[in-house]
Amino acid sequence: MADVITPQDIALATAIEAAADGLDFNNDCYSFERLETFSVFIVQLIGQLYKEFPIAAAALEQIDECKATLGNPVTRWKQTP
């Protein structure tokens, strides 16, 4: 299958790039420092996604804000007006 670049794909890649901008990735993969950087990245990515993908951002936010659960915490986005 050939790669198809959609406007949504470009918007998502732009949001990811903006969220990663200025973060320090000069650390080993799977290290505690990389995990810390990735955590900050996720928070910044949610902020970037709210600009063009508010429902997707809300779904990601639910993972961050949910209480301990055995099930999938990403279900409340369907209730978003």
GUVONU-174989 format. One line per field, with one value per atom (N, C-alpha, C, O, CB): residue number from 1; residue in one letter; atom name; x, y, z. Coordinates in steps of 0.2 Angstrom, whole numbers. Glycine has a CB too. Example, Ala and Ser with C-alpha at 12.3 -4.5 7.8 and 13.67 -1.06 7.14 Angstrom:
n = [1 | 1 | 1 | 1 | 1 | 2 | 2 | 2 | 2 | 2]
res = [A | A | A | A | A | S | S | S | S | S]
atom = [N | CA | C | O | CB | N | CA | C | O | CB]
x = [66 | 62 | 66 | 71 | 57 | 64 | 68 | 64 | 67 | 70]
y = [-28 | -22 | -16 | -17 | -22 | -11 | -5 | 0 | 6 | -3]
z = [39 | 39 | 39 | 42 | 45 | 35 | 36 | 39 | 40 | 29]
% end
This chain:
n = [1 | 1 | 1 | 1 | 1 | 2 | 2 | 2 | 2 | 2 | 3 | 3 | 3 | 3 | 3 | 4 | 4 | 4 | 4 | 4 | 5 | 5 | 5 | 5 | 5 | 6 | 6 | 6 | 6 | 6 | 7 | 7 | 7 | 7 | 7 | 8 | 8 | 8 | 8 | 8 | 9 | 9 | 9 | 9 | 9 | 10 | 10 | 10 | 10 | 10 | 11 | 11 | 11 | 11 | 11 | 12 | 12 | 12 | 12 | 12 | 13 | 13 | 13 | 13 | 13 | 14 | 14 | 14 | 14 | 14 | 15 | 15 | 15 | 15 | 15 | 16 | 16 | 16 | 16 | 16 | 17 | 17 | 17 | 17 | 17 | 18 | 18 | 18 | 18 | 18 | 19 | 19 | 19 | 19 | 19 | 20 | 20 | 20 | 20 | 20 | 21 | 21 | 21 | 21 | 21 | 22 | 22 | 22 | 22 | 22 | 23 | 23 | 23 | 23 | 23 | 24 | 24 | 24 | 24 | 24 | 25 | 25 | 25 | 25 | 25 | 26 | 26 | 26 | 26 | 26 | 27 | 27 | 27 | 27 | 27 | 28 | 28 | 28 | 28 | 28 | 29 | 29 | 29 | 29 | 29 | 30 | 30 | 30 | 30 | 30 | 31 | 31 | 31 | 31 | 31 | 32 | 32 | 32 | 32 | 32 | 33 | 33 | 33 | 33 | 33 | 34 | 34 | 34 | 34 | 34 | 35 | 35 | 35 | 35 | 35 | 36 | 36 | 36 | 36 | 36 | 37 | 37 | 37 | 37 | 37 | 38 | 38 | 38 | 38 | 38 | 39 | 39 | 39 | 39 | 39 | 40 | 40 | 40 | 40 | 40 | 41 | 41 | 41 | 41 | 41 | 42 | 42 | 42 | 42 | 42 | 43 | 43 | 43 | 43 | 43 | 44 | 44 | 44 | 44 | 44 | 45 | 45 | 45 | 45 | 45 | 46 | 46 | 46 | 46 | 46 | 47 | 47 | 47 | 47 | 47 | 48 | 48 | 48 | 48 | 48 | 49 | 49 | 49 | 49 | 49 | 50 | 50 | 50 | 50 | 50 | 51 | 51 | 51 | 51 | 51 | 52 | 52 | 52 | 52 | 52 | 53 | 53 | 53 | 53 | 53 | 54 | 54 | 54 | 54 | 54 | 55 | 55 | 55 | 55 | 55 | 56 | 56 | 56 | 56 | 56 | 57 | 57 | 57 | 57 | 57 | 58 | 58 | 58 | 58 | 58 | 59 | 59 | 59 | 59 | 59 | 60 | 60 | 60 | 60 | 60 | 61 | 61 | 61 | 61 | 61 | 62 | 62 | 62 | 62 | 62 | 63 | 63 | 63 | 63 | 63 | 64 | 64 | 64 | 64 | 64 | 65 | 65 | 65 | 65 | 65 | 66 | 66 | 66 | 66 | 66 | 67 | 67 | 67 | 67 | 67 | 68 | 68 | 68 | 68 | 68 | 69 | 69 | 69 | 69 | 69 | 70 | 70 | 70 | 70 | 70 | 71 | 71 | 71 | 71 | 71 | 72 | 72 | 72 | 72 | 72 | 73 | 73 | 73 | 73 | 73 | 74 | 74 | 74 | 74 | 74 | 75 | 75 | 75 | 75 | 75 | 76 | 76 | 76 | 76 | 76 | 77 | 77 | 77 | 77 | 77 | 78 | 78 | 78 | 78 | 78 | 79 | 79 | 79 | 79 | 79 | 80 | 80 | 80 | 80 | 80 | 81 | 81 | 81 | 81 | 81]
res = [M | M | M | M | M | A | A | A | A | A | D | D | D | D | D | V | V | V | V | V | I | I | I | I | I | T | T | T | T | T | P | P | P | P | P | Q | Q | Q | Q | Q | D | D | D | D | D | I | I | I | I | I | A | A | A | A | A | L | L | L | L | L | A | A | A | A | A | T | T | T | T | T | A | A | A | A | A | I | I | I | I | I | E | E | E | E | E | A | A | A | A | A | A | A | A | A | A | A | A | A | A | A | D | D | D | D | D | G | G | G | G | G | L | L | L | L | L | D | D | D | D | D | F | F | F | F | F | N | N | N | N | N | N | N | N | N | N | D | D | D | D | D | C | C | C | C | C | Y | Y | Y | Y | Y | S | S | S | S | S | F | F | F | F | F | E | E | E | E | E | R | R | R | R | R | L | L | L | L | L | E | E | E | E | E | T | T | T | T | T | F | F | F | F | F | S | S | S | S | S | V | V | V | V | V | F | F | F | F | F | I | I | I | I | I | V | V | V | V | V | Q | Q | Q | Q | Q | L | L | L | L | L | I | I | I | I | I | G | G | G | G | G | Q | Q | Q | Q | Q | L | L | L | L | L | Y | Y | Y | Y | Y | K | K | K | K | K | E | E | E | E | E | F | F | F | F | F | P | P | P | P | P | I | I | I | I | I | A | A | A | A | A | A | A | A | A | A | A | A | A | A | A | A | A | A | A | A | L | L | L | L | L | E | E | E | E | E | Q | Q | Q | Q | Q | I | I | I | I | I | D | D | D | D | D | E | E | E | E | E | C | C | C | C | C | K | K | K | K | K | A | A | A | A | A | T | T | T | T | T | L | L | L | L | L | G | G | G | G | G | N | N | N | N | N | P | P | P | P | P | V | V | V | V | V | T | T | T | T | T | R | R | R | R | R | W | W | W | W | W | K | K | K | K | K | Q | Q | Q | Q | Q | T | T | T | T | T | P | P | P | P | P]
atom = [N | CA | C | O | CB | N | CA | C | O | CB | N | CA | C | O | CB | N | CA | C | O | CB | N | CA | C | O | CB | N | CA | C | O | CB | N | CA | C | O | CB | N | CA | C | O | CB | N | CA | C | O | CB | N | CA | C | O | CB | N | CA | C | O | CB | N | CA | C | O | CB | N | CA | C | O | CB | N | CA | C | O | CB | N | CA | C | O | CB | N | CA | C | O | CB | N | CA | C | O | CB | N | CA | C | O | CB | N | CA | C | O | CB | N | CA | C | O | CB | N | CA | C | O | CB | N | CA | C | O | CB | N | CA | C | O | CB | N | CA | C | O | CB | N | CA | C | O | CB | N | CA | C | O | CB | N | CA | C | O | CB | N | CA | C | O | CB | N | CA | C | O | CB | N | CA | C | O | CB | N | CA | C | O | CB | N | CA | C | O | CB | N | CA | C | O | CB | N | CA | C | O | CB | N | CA | C | O | CB | N | CA | C | O | CB | N | CA | C | O | CB | N | CA | C | O | CB | N | CA | C | O | CB | N | CA | C | O | CB | N | CA | C | O | CB | N | CA | C | O | CB | N | CA | C | O | CB | N | CA | C | O | CB | N | CA | C | O | CB | N | CA | C | O | CB | N | CA | C | O | CB | N | CA | C | O | CB | N | CA | C | O | CB | N | CA | C | O | CB | N | CA | C | O | CB | N | CA | C | O | CB | N | CA | C | O | CB | N | CA | C | O | CB | N | CA | C | O | CB | N | CA | C | O | CB | N | CA | C | O | CB | N | CA | C | O | CB | N | CA | C | O | CB | N | CA | C | O | CB | N | CA | C | O | CB | N | CA | C | O | CB | N | CA | C | O | CB | N | CA | C | O | CB | N | CA | C | O | CB | N | CA | C | O | CB | N | CA | C | O | CB | N | CA | C | O | CB | N | CA | C | O | CB | N | CA | C | O | CB | N | CA | C | O | CB | N | CA | C | O | CB | N | CA | C | O | CB | N | CA | C | O | CB | N | CA | C | O | CB | N | CA | C | O | CB | N | CA | C | O | CB | N | CA | C | O | CB | N | CA | C | O | CB | N | CA | C | O | CB | N | CA | C | O | CB]
x = [4 | 0 | 4 | 9 | -5 | 3 | 7 | 5 | -1 | 6 | 10 | 9 | 4 | 6 | 15 | -1 | -5 | -5 | -7 | -13 | -3 | -3 | -9 | -11 | 4 | -13 | -19 | -18 | -13 | -24 | -22 | -22 | -22 | -19 | -27 | -26 | -26 | -19 | -17 | -31 | -16 | -9 | -4 | 0 | -7 | -4 | 0 | -1 | 3 | -1 | -8 | -10 | -7 | -5 | -17 | -8 | -6 | 2 | 5 | -8 | 5 | 13 | 15 | 20 | 16 | 12 | 13 | 12 | 16 | 9 | 7 | 6 | 11 | 13 | -1 | 13 | 18 | 25 | 28 | 19 | 26 | 33 | 33 | 38 | 34 | 27 | 27 | 27 | 30 | 20 | 24 | 24 | 31 | 33 | 19 | 35 | 42 | 47 | 53 | 44 | 45 | 50 | 52 | 48 | 47 | 59 | 61 | 63 | 65 | 57 | 60 | 61 | 68 | 71 | 56 | 71 | 77 | 77 | 75 | 81 | 78 | 78 | 85 | 86 | 75 | 90 | 97 | 98 | 102 | 102 | 94 | 95 | 94 | 91 | 90 | 95 | 95 | 88 | 83 | 99 | 86 | 80 | 78 | 83 | 79 | 72 | 70 | 73 | 72 | 71 | 76 | 79 | 73 | 68 | 85 | 74 | 70 | 69 | 64 | 72 | 75 | 75 | 71 | 67 | 82 | 71 | 67 | 60 | 55 | 69 | 58 | 51 | 49 | 43 | 51 | 53 | 51 | 49 | 44 | 56 | 54 | 53 | 47 | 43 | 59 | 46 | 40 | 33 | 28 | 40 | 33 | 28 | 26 | 20 | 29 | 31 | 30 | 28 | 23 | 37 | 31 | 28 | 21 | 17 | 33 | 19 | 12 | 7 | 2 | 10 | 9 | 5 | 5 | 0 | 8 | 11 | 11 | 7 | 4 | 18 | 7 | 4 | -4 | -7 | 6 | -6 | -13 | -15 | -20 | -15 | -11 | -12 | -12 | -17 | -7 | -8 | -8 | -14 | -16 | -1 | -16 | -21 | -28 | -32 | -22 | -29 | -35 | -36 | -42 | -35 | -31 | -32 | -36 | -40 | -25 | -34 | -37 | -41 | -45 | -32 | -40 | -43 | -45 | -42 | -37 | -50 | -52 | -55 | -54 | -57 | -58 | -61 | -55 | -55 | -66 | -50 | -45 | -41 | -38 | -40 | -40 | -36 | -40 | -37 | -35 | -46 | -50 | -49 | -49 | -58 | -49 | -48 | -41 | -41 | -49 | -36 | -30 | -29 | -26 | -24 | -33 | -33 | -36 | -34 | -36 | -41 | -44 | -39 | -40 | -50 | -34 | -29 | -25 | -24 | -25 | -24 | -19 | -23 | -20 | -17 | -30 | -33 | -38 | -41 | -38 | -38 | -42 | -39 | -33 | -43 | -44 | -42 | -40 | -41 | -48 | -37 | -35 | -41 | -46 | -32 | -40 | -46 | -43 | -38 | -50 | -47 | -45 | -48 | -45 | -48 | -52 | -55 | -52 | -47 | -62 | -54 | -52 | -55 | -61 | -54 | -50 | -53 | -55 | -58 | -48 | -54 | -56 | -63 | -63 | -50 | -68 | -75 | -79 | -84 | -78 | -77 | -81 | -81 | -85 | -78 | -76 | -76 | -82 | -84 | -70 | -86 | -92 | -97 | -102 | -94 | -96 | -101 | -100 | -104 | -101 | -94 | -93 | -98 | -99 | -85 | -101 | -106 | -102 | -106 | -109]
y = [-6 | 0 | 6 | 7 | 0 | 11 | 17 | 22 | 22 | 21 | 25 | 30 | 36 | 39 | 33 | 37 | 43 | 48 | 47 | 40 | 54 | 59 | 64 | 66 | 64 | 64 | 67 | 74 | 75 | 63 | 79 | 85 | 83 | 87 | 90 | 78 | 77 | 74 | 75 | 71 | 70 | 67 | 73 | 73 | 62 | 78 | 83 | 87 | 90 | 88 | 88 | 92 | 88 | 92 | 93 | 82 | 78 | 78 | 79 | 71 | 77 | 78 | 85 | 85 | 76 | 90 | 97 | 97 | 100 | 102 | 95 | 95 | 91 | 93 | 92 | 85 | 81 | 85 | 85 | 74 | 88 | 92 | 98 | 99 | 94 | 101 | 107 | 105 | 108 | 111 | 99 | 97 | 95 | 95 | 91 | 92 | 90 | 95 | 95 | 84 | 101 | 107 | 109 | 110 | 112 | 109 | 112 | 107 | 108 | 117 | 101 | 95 | 92 | 92 | 90 | 90 | 86 | 79 | 75 | 88 | 77 | 70 | 67 | 61 | 68 | 70 | 68 | 63 | 65 | 74 | 58 | 53 | 46 | 45 | 54 | 41 | 34 | 32 | 33 | 29 | 28 | 25 | 21 | 17 | 21 | 21 | 17 | 19 | 16 | 9 | 25 | 27 | 31 | 33 | 32 | 32 | 36 | 43 | 46 | 36 | 46 | 53 | 53 | 58 | 55 | 48 | 48 | 47 | 50 | 42 | 43 | 43 | 50 | 51 | 38 | 53 | 60 | 65 | 68 | 63 | 64 | 69 | 67 | 71 | 68 | 60 | 58 | 60 | 62 | 50 | 60 | 62 | 70 | 71 | 61 | 74 | 81 | 81 | 86 | 85 | 78 | 78 | 76 | 80 | 73 | 71 | 69 | 75 | 77 | 63 | 78 | 84 | 89 | 92 | 86 | 91 | 96 | 94 | 98 | 98 | 88 | 85 | 86 | 88 | 78 | 85 | 86 | 93 | 94 | 84 | 97 | 105 | 106 | 110 | 109 | 104 | 105 | 102 | 105 | 102 | 96 | 93 | 96 | 96 | 85 | 100 | 103 | 108 | 110 | 106 | 111 | 116 | 113 | 117 | 118 | 107 | 104 | 98 | 96 | 103 | 94 | 88 | 87 | 84 | 82 | 92 | 92 | 85 | 84 | 97 | 81 | 75 | 70 | 67 | 72 | 70 | 65 | 68 | 64 | 65 | 74 | 77 | 75 | 73 | 84 | 76 | 74 | 66 | 64 | 76 | 62 | 55 | 54 | 50 | 51 | 57 | 56 | 59 | 56 | 60 | 64 | 67 | 62 | 62 | 74 | 58 | 54 | 48 | 46 | 50 | 46 | 42 | 45 | 41 | 39 | 51 | 54 | 55 | 55 | 61 | 57 | 59 | 54 | 55 | 65 | 48 | 43 | 40 | 40 | 37 | 37 | 33 | 26 | 24 | 33 | 23 | 16 | 12 | 12 | 12 | 8 | 4 | -2 | -2 | 9 | -7 | -13 | -12 | -16 | -19 | -8 | -7 | -1 | 2 | -6 | 0 | 5 | 12 | 13 | 4 | 17 | 23 | 28 | 33 | 26 | 26 | 31 | 29 | 26 | 31 | 31 | 30 | 37 | 37 | 25 | 41 | 47 | 52 | 56 | 51 | 51 | 56 | 56 | 61 | 55 | 50 | 49 | 54 | 55 | 42 | 56 | 60 | 67 | 72 | 58 | 69 | 76 | 79 | 76 | 77 | 85 | 88 | 90 | 93 | 93]
z = [0 | 0 | 0 | 4 | 6 | -4 | -5 | 1 | 3 | -11 | 3 | 9 | 6 | 1 | 11 | 9 | 7 | 13 | 19 | 6 | 11 | 16 | 16 | 11 | 15 | 21 | 22 | 25 | 29 | 25 | 25 | 29 | 36 | 40 | 27 | 38 | 45 | 48 | 53 | 47 | 43 | 45 | 46 | 51 | 40 | 42 | 42 | 48 | 52 | 36 | 50 | 56 | 62 | 67 | 56 | 62 | 68 | 69 | 74 | 67 | 63 | 64 | 66 | 69 | 57 | 64 | 66 | 73 | 77 | 62 | 76 | 83 | 87 | 92 | 85 | 85 | 88 | 88 | 93 | 84 | 82 | 82 | 87 | 90 | 75 | 87 | 92 | 99 | 103 | 90 | 101 | 107 | 109 | 115 | 108 | 105 | 106 | 106 | 109 | 101 | 103 | 102 | 109 | 114 | 99 | 110 | 116 | 122 | 127 | 119 | 121 | 126 | 125 | 119 | 125 | 130 | 130 | 129 | 134 | 137 | 123 | 121 | 121 | 119 | 115 | 124 | 125 | 131 | 135 | 125 | 130 | 136 | 133 | 127 | 142 | 136 | 134 | 133 | 137 | 138 | 128 | 127 | 133 | 136 | 121 | 136 | 141 | 148 | 153 | 140 | 148 | 154 | 158 | 155 | 153 | 165 | 169 | 166 | 166 | 176 | 164 | 161 | 154 | 153 | 159 | 150 | 144 | 146 | 143 | 139 | 151 | 153 | 156 | 154 | 159 | 159 | 162 | 156 | 155 | 166 | 151 | 145 | 141 | 139 | 140 | 141 | 137 | 141 | 137 | 136 | 147 | 151 | 150 | 149 | 159 | 150 | 148 | 141 | 139 | 149 | 136 | 129 | 129 | 125 | 125 | 132 | 132 | 134 | 131 | 136 | 139 | 142 | 137 | 135 | 149 | 134 | 129 | 122 | 119 | 127 | 121 | 115 | 116 | 111 | 113 | 121 | 123 | 122 | 118 | 130 | 124 | 123 | 115 | 113 | 126 | 112 | 105 | 101 | 96 | 102 | 103 | 100 | 101 | 96 | 102 | 106 | 108 | 102 | 101 | 114 | 99 | 94 | 88 | 85 | 91 | 85 | 79 | 80 | 76 | 74 | 86 | 87 | 94 | 98 | 86 | 96 | 103 | 106 | 112 | 104 | 102 | 105 | 106 | 111 | 100 | 101 | 102 | 109 | 112 | 96 | 109 | 115 | 122 | 127 | 115 | 122 | 128 | 129 | 135 | 127 | 124 | 125 | 128 | 133 | 119 | 126 | 129 | 136 | 140 | 125 | 137 | 144 | 149 | 155 | 144 | 147 | 151 | 154 | 159 | 147 | 150 | 152 | 157 | 162 | 146 | 157 | 162 | 168 | 174 | 159 | 168 | 174 | 177 | 182 | 172 | 174 | 177 | 183 | 184 | 171 | 187 | 193 | 191 | 185 | 198 | 195 | 194 | 191 | 194 | 200 | 186 | 183 | 179 | 177 | 178 | 179 | 175 | 168 | 164 | 179 | 167 | 160 | 156 | 159 | 160 | 151 | 147 | 149 | 149 | 139 | 151 | 154 | 148 | 150 | 158 | 142 | 137 | 134 | 129 | 131 | 137 | 135 | 136 | 132 | 139 | 140 | 141 | 136 | 135 | 148 | 131 | 125 | 121 | 118 | 121 | 121 | 118 | 121 | 117 | 118 | 127 | 130 | 129 | 132 | 138 | 126 | 125 | 120 | 114 | 122 | 122 | 117 | 111 | 106 | 120]
% end
